[in-house]
Amino acid sequence: MVDTLFLDDWDALTRERDTRFAATLDRIFAYHPFYKDLLARAKLRRRDIKGVADLARLPVTTRRDFLANPHAFILTWPDGPTSDESSVWDVMYTNGSNGAPVPFASTSYDFMNILALNRNMLRLRGAREDDRILNLFPLTRHPHGAFARTMNAAAAFNLPVTAAMPGAPNARQPDIGNGLDKVLDIAQRTRPTILWGVPSYIRELVARADEKCVKLPWVRLVFASLDAFNEGMRADLTAGLRRLGAEDPQVSVSYGASEMQGSMVECVKGAGFHNPAPDQFCFEVVDPDTHRPLEDGEEGLLLLTHLDRRGTVMLRYASGDMGRLTRERCPHCGALTERIIGAPSHHDGFVKVSGRLIDPQALAELLLGTDEVADFQAIVEYEDMVGGVGGGKGRGKTGPRDRLRIRVAPTGTGLAGLSHMLAQRVEAVFEVTPVIEITSAQDPMLAGRGWRVRPLMDLRAKKRR
Ligand SMILES: [Zn+2]
């Protein structure tokens, strides 16, 4: 079996990719509801796509296409679940732009690939045979890859893992769901070397340990997702862990996606986000408006193609994120794969709130650039929407009024005037006065987001559909 992460050259990798991609394409042309139709309309036949070199002939699939009918992206096998290629192993859910869950199906065949790619993620991040993982992702209402794949990654690397199960106690099963102090007890008992979770939550855990004079000297790695992360957090986390007795703690940041059921990871800080399974995924960058392919190093819309999937399958899929790619062999770890250099940015488009356009990325930079803010989630909704659903009742002749609500987890406890200060800052830049709600990083809305954080959720979209 070849190790496709460290092949000799791109020709060798392309050959490996094309073999897998050919089998995937055979099935797409026969059984994929969305692409069968799209390819027919584009007048493309199976023989027109010989391998990854022909990808540019295919139209781009947008997130909007996927959200409109996620079930149409699952291969429909003619004779049911008779083989590992067709039997569904699990379905994970990603958040749609309005917060509604969107299914992403994996067959048994896919699950083996998921194990392999999660194993590669651990290799690239420098995991060792003597590591012990503490899974700090909370359970979510719908199955989400962040919690589940952390368990699977440990299995694939044959490492012990403890799920700390942070979160509010379950209403039916009150023993499920642990507060911060219980999670800290679990951390002490299981002596983890790797903390894996949402960065703001890990930061809160480290601060609590410091407060209680609890030591966590075994920790050498923190696996944090890129979303809702900034370099200040990295410095803060490593300084905090040193105070808890850790010798040389490192924070490894990743760029995760439900469409991968895993993450692109750094091997060392600043080395770029490595595609952990170049035999499974192919990345491209295109012009966001014309979809013309761009050269390596140029910033554009990131596209992901599944080369070797059997459940949910996507070709040239644009999640909406922008980034720059390099295909040079990584000078640090020697991997030959695509790497995203710099931080990818969300390009979900601006959101109109009370007649003003808000760039979610700019809002995130403003808030996370404020020392007092550890994490946040912004929501656009109608003023008469109670609890985020329904709405529209009792509106005046002028139509429903928009409201920008921002839930903020602060870094410290000196909160006097924080809401007012943040509201003023947001208003100065975006000309919209937000409602600021102070919460904590354990707030289910913040802690339950998993890999992919959308800084600004538009709940009004529920009504538009
Ligand atoms: Zn590397």
Residues whose N, C-alpha, C, O or C-beta is under 5 A from the ligand:
A	BS01	ZN	C267 A271 C330 H332 C333 G334
